[in-house]
Amino acid sequence: MVDTIDFGKLKWHHVTNPTTEDLDFLEDNFHFHPLDIDDCSSFVQRPKIDIYDDYYFMVLHFPLLDKRTNLVKTEETKIFWGQDYLITVGSSHYVVQDLFNLTKVNPEEVDEDDIGGTSDAILYKVLYRMMKETFLLVERMGSELDSISRELFNTKSKDIIEQISRFRKNIIQLNTIFKPQLRLFHKFESGEVKGFAEDMEDYWGNILDFYQKMWDMIDDYGELVAGLSNTFDSLQTNKTNEIMRMLTIISTIVLPLTFITGVYGMNIALPFSNSKYAFLIVTGICLLVLLLFLLYFRKKRWM
């Protein structure tokens, strides 16, 4: 279904879940390149921008947090951008849909800035809203990292392993989204993508700065979670070593006691075997051996 907001000469078309008829409508009325039309019917693995004489075609990826699994997934937005139109295609990020619905009710939404009602203004609004939503997600991940850091020393290891693993998976997913797209937004600031309105350099620079800030935050979070993971592994290794040390001490102490009791369990003549105090004597010897071991381990500071 093709939904349209009319600003006079300028139009914003939004196509949700494009059908064959919708794609035919785009091809017949705007004469887009067939490969771009094909991209609209499939999930493109990498963000890109195709530059033509009279329009641009962009495929943008933005993260969305799945509340059920608490994992980041990729939402794809495809945009045709021309002199007097902007077309957003596909099951876009919900921010695009919300902004479209809001603009449909209040068309002045795209006129808040000095750039006025141009296709560049609509594109800037779409990008900026998606940046803000992504920034909230990145900030939330920062709070989650702080929580992991606080609970590192007082939470069950299974819970921490699960949290760290999920966080690292999200960081990898964000890196996959952000890294190729950073080069794409550099094309705006460098002037390779000129747009159709004048004096847009500052606005594209603002988008790039926003994106660069989030990229730096994600890069920092990746290093921090790697450090926390190493710290957690060291804690677990130290904990395991402590357990093994105590088990070794216990085994070392029990071994001679087991030997003594095993010898006195034989049916042969042994010292004190005929004495009525044999049990007490053997028990006393075992306790003496135990005490000597404990004193020796304490002197060596092994316990």
N, C-alpha and C positions, 0 to 999 in steps of 0.2 A: 504494500500500500504506500503510495506517495502522498505525503502530507506537506502542505505548503504554507509558508507565511509570506505575505506580499507586502513589501515596503515601497510599492510604486515600481520603479524600474528594477529595484533590487529584490531578489527572491531567495528564500531559504527553503530548500526541499529536504525533507527527512524521510528516508525509506527504511522502514523496519521490516526485517525478515523478507528481503527482496525476492519476488517471484520472477519467473521468466518474463511475464508481461511488464513488470517494473523495469527490468533490465533492458527490454526492448524499447520501453519509453525513453530511457536515458540515451540509448544508442541512436534512436531516431530523431530525438529533439535536440541533442547536444553534440552528436557525432563524436563521442569519445572513442579513443583507441580501443579496438576489440580486446586487446590484452588486459586493459584496465577494467573492462566490463567483465571479463573472465575472473579477474581478481575479486570482484564484488560477490561472486558466487562461491568463493572458497576462502579458507582460512590461510592467509599469507603468513609464513613463518618469520619473516623479518620485516621491520619497519622500513619504509622507503618513501622517496618522493620522486615522481616523474615530472619533468619539466617540458611543457609544450609551448607553442607560440601563443595560444589563447587561453590556456588553463593549466592548472597543476593538479596532480593526483597524488594523494598522500595516504599511506597506510601507517597508522599510529597504534602503538600498544601502550596500555596503561594498566596498572595493577588493581586488583579488586580482592578484598579479603573475604574468603568463604567462611561465613559464620559457623557453618556446621563442622568443618574440619579445622578451622583456624589456620588455613593455609592460603597463601597468595596465589591467585590464578590470573591469567592474562585475558584482558578484554581488548578487542580489536575495534578500532574506529577507522572507517574509510571515508575520505573527504575529497570531493571534486570542488575546486576553487577557481572561479572565473571572474571576469570583470564585474558582472552584475548578478552573480548567483553564488550560493554555497550549497553543496549537496552532501549530506551525511548519510552513509549507507550502512545497512546491516544491523545486527543486534548490538548496537553500540553500547559503550559504557553508559550506565544509567544516568550519569551527570549530563550527557548530551541530550538524552530524552527529557530530563527534568528542565534543562535550560530551554529546550525547544518549546515545551509546554508553557513555561513561564513567559517566554518571549511572545508566544501566540496570544496570551492574555494581555501582556504589557509590551507592545512593540518598542517602546522607548527604552527597553532594557539594553539594547545595543547602542544607544546614543548617549550613554553616561559619560563617555570619554570625549576628548577633543577630536578624535579621529572621525567622529560622525558616522552616519549610516552608510557604510561601504561593506563590500564583501570581506575586506581585510578586518573591519571592526567585528563582524560576526565571528570570523575565524579566531581573532584574538580572544574574544569572549569565551569561545568554546575551549581553546587551549588553556586559558587562565583558570577557568572553572575546574577543568580536569587536573591542572597542576595543584590547585588548592586542595582538592579531594585526595590526591596522591600524597601531598605533604602531611595531611592529617593521618594517613595510613603509616607513613614513615615515622611520624612523631609517636604514634601508638607503639610501633616496634621498638622505639627508643625506651618507652616506659616499660615494655616487656623485658627488655635487656636489663634495665635497672632492677626489676623484680627478680630476675634470674641471679643477678649479682648478689642481692641481699639474701636470697634463699640458698646460696651455694653451700653454706656451712651448716645449715640446720634443716635441710629437707631430705627426704628419702632419695637415695641415688637414682632409683628408677624414674621418679618424677623429674629430676634435673636432667637426666639423659634424654627423656622425651622432650622436654622444653628446649634444650640446646639443639637437639636434632631438628625439631620443627623450625626453630629460628634460623638455623643455618640453611635449611631447605628454602625458606622464604628469602633469605639474602641472595642465594644463588638465582632464584627466580627473578628477583628485582634486578640483579646484575644483567641477566639475560635480556630484560626489558629495556633497561636504561642505557647500557653501553652503546649499542648501535644507534639509538635514537639521539644520543648526544651529538654525534656527527651530523645528524639530520638538522638539528636546531642550529648548529653552527653555520649552516648554509643560509639561514635567515639573516643572521647578524653580519655575515661576510658580504652580503649583497648578491650572492649567487641566486637566491630566491628573492626577487624584487617585489613581488606583489603588484597590486593595482592602485594603491593609494600612496600619496606622498607622505614624507615625514613619518614613516613607520619604523625607522631604525631603532628608536628608543624603546618602542613597544616590543619589537622582536628581541631586543637586548634584554628587556625585563623578563621575557619568557625564558631566555637562555640562562640568565642569572638564577632564576627560580629553579630551573631544572638542574643547573650545576650545583646549587646548594644542596638539593636532595641527593644528587649523586655523591657528593662529598660525605653527607651524613650516612648513606648506605655503605660507602667505603669504610668509614670509621667504625660503623656497627659490625662490619665483617671482621675487622681486625680485633675489635673488643671481644666478640663472641669466640674468636679463635683463641684469644688469651684466656677467657673464662673456661673454655673447653680444656686447655692445657692445665690450668689450675685445678680443675675438677679431676682430671686424670691423675695429677700428682697427689691429690688428696686421697683418691681411691687406691692408688699404689701404696701410699704411706699407710693407709688403713689396713690393706692386705698384708703389708710387711709386719705391722704390729700384731695382727692376728697370728701370722706364721711364727713370729718370735715367741709369743706366749705358748703356742702349741708345741714349739720346739723345747721350751723350758720345761713344760709339763711332761713331755715325752722323756726328756733327759732325766728328770727326777724319778719318774715312774719305772723306768727301765731297770735300775739296780734293785728297786723294791720288788719288782716282779721276779727278778732273778732269785732274790733271797727267799721269797715265799714259795717259789717253784722248787728250790732245792729242799726246803723243809717239808715239802709235800711228798717227797720220795719215801719209800718204805725201806730205808737203810739207816744204819746207826750214824747219828750226827751229834755234834756237841749240844748239850742241854736237852737232847731228845727224850731222855728218861726222867728229866726233872718235872716236878709238878708245876713249876713256874715257866715251863718252856714257852708257852704262848706269850706270857708277859715279856720274857726276855727277847724273843724274836720281834715282838711289837716294838719294844724299846730300841732295838737295833735299827729297825726301819725308821722310827721317828728320829733317831740320831743322824742317820744318813740323810733324811729329808732336811733336817736342820742345817747340816753341814753344806748341803747343796744351796740352800737358800742364802746362807751367809756368804758363800763363795760368789753366787750370782749378784748379790747386793754389793759386794766389794768391787766386782768388776763393772758395776753399774749396768748390768744387763736387764735389770728389772727395778 
